[in-house]
Amino acid sequence: MIEHNLETNPKMIKAIKKMHAVMETPDIEKQRAAQENFGGILSKSRELTYQNFELGGIPAEWSCVERSHMKKYVILYCHGGGYTSGSFRYARSITNKLASSTSMDVLSFDYRLAPENPYPAALEDAMNVWDHLMYHGYGARDIIIAGDSAGGNLALALTLKLKEQGRLLPRGLVLFSPWTDLTMSGKSHKEKAELDPILSAEYLQRCRESYAPEMELKNPLISPVFGDFTGFPPTYIQVGTNEILLSDSTKLQRQLQKYHVPVKMEYYPGMWHVFQMSPLKNAYSAMDQVAEFIFDICR
């Protein structure tokens, strides 16, 4: 466990809370549009090229640095958004940093969203994208799966599904503030409610009802924290101390340790949910730590 001592400006937190309130609207279409706009504002990069394509009806995008870079390993990225919103464009605020810091190509994709497409639609799409990589010559050990929030959930669920099918697993996992427990039983859901400028219990409940209506929430493919992690690849987790999903990360860490999985978790004091999206020095510093982890496991 590593802790980073970072100071947070209260005015900045207030501004973030106000801005994010727009994206937490119960109107799904407005929420999705707001996230696309937000992603557009924070995702411009002159050093990256984007290749958009479709695979089996799933919109996808390669993000690549224009300089000479590593081709052997790639990052498969699962975007966040509570399974009800988000897209690879919204995720560019992270995937740009990932591609730049690691000098690896990043593949992100638009899985089907709830409530129109509840579980297991997103997982089925993730499996299809994984199979696309296999078809194009990548081995499982050439791929690092990463994701934020609900995308962290999907990254874990995808790996659990591959394990269930007896297939080879990715080289590693990188998770930003993963939503691992849809039962919402962690202490931080109450203890951090007043501190979290991004998430609220009401928002998570709406997302849960949309994604897994009347389903068994302890199903590991819905709440991965309840999974069997025997044989899982090395996993790296970043989480802010001011977010209601803090317990989701700490519980996951304990479960991974229980199954003797190499796991590294870094706490960022004063930071909010998926702060890595922001154009702040802290976010770039965190991404440097991600690159260090990935280089370590790819040796």
N, C-alpha and C positions, 0 to 999 in steps of 0.2 A: 504494500500500500504506500503510495506516494501522495503527499499533500503539497499543493502549491499555494503560497500565501499571496493572494491578490487583493488589492483594494478596489472596492466598487463605489462609484459615485452615486449617491442616493437620487440625484436628479436624473441620472442616466436610467436607473431602474424605473423611475416614475415614467419617463418617456417611453421606455420599452413596453411597460405595462399598457400605456395608453395606445400605442401603435398596435400591439398584439390583440387588444380588445376588438379591433376591427376584424381580425381574422378568426375570432372565436364566435362570430355571429351564428345563431342557430340556422340561418339561411345557408344551406350547403353551397348553392351556386355562388352567392356573394363571397363566401369563405374561400372557395376555390379560386375565384377571380382575384381576390385580395392577395392570396399566396402567390399566384402567378406574377402579379405586379411587384410584390415584395422580392421575389426571386430575380426578376428582371433588373431591379435597382441594384442588388448586391452581387450580381453574377457576371459583370463585364470583366473580361480579361483579354489583354492584347497578346499574351504569350500562348494562348490555347486555340486549337481548332476543334470544331465540333462536326461529327458525322452523324446525321440523323438517318434512321432507317426503321423498317418494321420487320418483326419476326413473328409470323403466325398471327398478325393483327395486333401485336403488342408494340406500341411506339417505343423506340429505344435510341440511345445516343452514346457514341464514343466521345470522350473528352481527352485530348492529347496535347501535350506540350509540343511546341514547334521545334525546340532544340533537339539535339541528339539525346535519346533516352532509352531506357530499358524496355525490351520487347518480350522477354521471356515470361515475366510475371504481369498479371493484370488484376485490377480491383473491380469486383462486382458490387455495385452500390444499390442499396434499397432505401428509397426516400421515406421520410416521415410524413406525418399529417393525420395521425389517428386512424389510419385506414379509410378515412372518408374524404381526404383531400391530398394535395401535394402532387408533384410531378418531377420529371428529371430536370426541368427548367428551374423549378423551385429549389431543387437540391444543388444547383450549380454553385451556390454560395459555399457549399462544402466540397463538392467534387472538384471545383477549380483548385481549391487549396490542396486537396489530396493529390491531384495530378501534378501540381507544381512542386510540392514538397517531396514526393516520392519519385518523380520522373517516370511514373508508370501510367499506362493508359487506363482510363476508368470507364466502365460500362454501366450506365444507369438506365432505368426503364420505367414506363408507366403501367404498373399493374392495375387491374380493374378495382374500382373503388366501391365501398359500401356507402349508403344502404342498397344501391342498385345491385351490387354484387358482393354479398356477404361472404364470410369464410365458407369454403376454402378457395375462393376465386384468386385472391392475391398469391396464395401459396402455389396454386397450379401455374400461375403465370411465372412465378419465380423459378419453378422447376423447368418450365419451357425455355427460359432464358439460360439456365444452367446447361440444359441439353444442347442449346445453340452453341455455347462455348465448346462443349465436348465435340460437337460435330465439326467445328472449325479448327480442331487440332490441339486445343488446350487440354492439359491434364488437370485433374482435380488439384494436384499439388502446385499447379501454376497460378492458382486463384486465391486471392484473399477476399472474403466476403465482408462488407462493411455496411453499416446502416445507422440511422438516427431515429430515436423515439420508436414509433410503430415500425419503422424500417429496421431498427435493431431487433425488434420482436420477429420480423420476417426473416432476417438473417439467421437467427437462432432456429426458427421453425424450419427453414430450408435445410439447414445442416442436420437437424433431427430427422427430417424426412429422408434425406440421403442415407443417414445411418440406418433408419428403419428398413430401407430397401437394400441394405447390404452393399451400398456403393462407397467408393472412395470419397473421403471428406476433403474440404479445402485445406490449404496450408495454414490458414489462420483466420481469426475473426477480429474485427475492430468495431466497437459499439459505442455510440455517443448517446448518453442518457437513455438507454433502452427501456422500453415499456415491456416488462417481462411478466407481470402478474396482473391479469385482468380482473382478478377478484378484488383488487385494490385494498388488500389487507395490511399493507405495510404501515408502520407508525408514521412515516414522513408525510403520508397523505393528510394527516391532521396537524402534525407538528410544524410542517413547512407551508401550510395553507396561506398564511399571511405574508410569507416571504417570497413566494414564487410569483414572479411578474408575468409568467407565460401561461402556465397551466392552472386549471381549476377542477375541482371534483365534478362540477356540472358538465364541463366540457368532456372530460374522460368518460363519464357515464353515458353521454350522448353517443360518443364514438363506440363505446362497448356495445350499446344496444343496437347500433347500426351494423357493426361488424359481426357480432356473435349473438344474435337474438335467440333467447331461450335455449342456449347451448351450454354444455358442460364446460364451465370456465377453467376447470383444472386440467382439461385436455392439454397436454404439453405442446401441441401444435397451435394452441390458442394462447396459453400462458406457459411459455417455455421454461420458466423457473421450476416447474414441476416435472421436468424431463429427466431422463437417464442420460447423463453426459459421459458415460464410459467411452473412452477412446476419442474424445473430442479434441480438436486442434487447439493450439495456444490461443488464448483470448485476451484482448486488451479492452479495458472499459475506461471511459472518461465520464465523470459526472460532476455537476455543480452541487455545492452544499445547500443552496437555497431553492432546491426544487422538490416538488412533492413526489417525484419518482426516485428520490434518493434511495429509498428502501428497495426498489426494484433492482437497483444495481448491487446493493450490499447483499441482498438475498441470493442473487445470481452468483456473486463471488463465492459465497459460502457453499452453494450447491456444486459449483465447479471444483472447489477445493475438496469437497467430499468425495468426488469421483477422480481425484488426483490429476485434474487438468491443469496445465500451466496457465495461471491467470495473473494478470497485472491490472490493478485498478488505481487510477489517479483521481484524487479529490481536488476540486478547484473552489476554495473558499470564496463565498460571496457571488459565485457565478450562478447563472440561471440555466434553464432547460435548453440544451443544444446551443450554448453560447458560441460554439465554433462557427455558427452561421454569420456572426457579426463581423464587421470590418475592423476589428480591434486587434491590438498587439497581442492580447491574451489568446485570441483565437488562432493566430499564426504560430504562436509559441506552442500551443497545444498540438497543432498539426505537425510541428517539428518532432514532437514526442511520438506521434503516430508513425512518422517516417522512420524514426529510430527503431521502434518495435518491429515494423515490417522488414526493414533491412536485417534486423537480428534474426528473424525466423526464415529469411530467404537465403541465408548464408549456406 
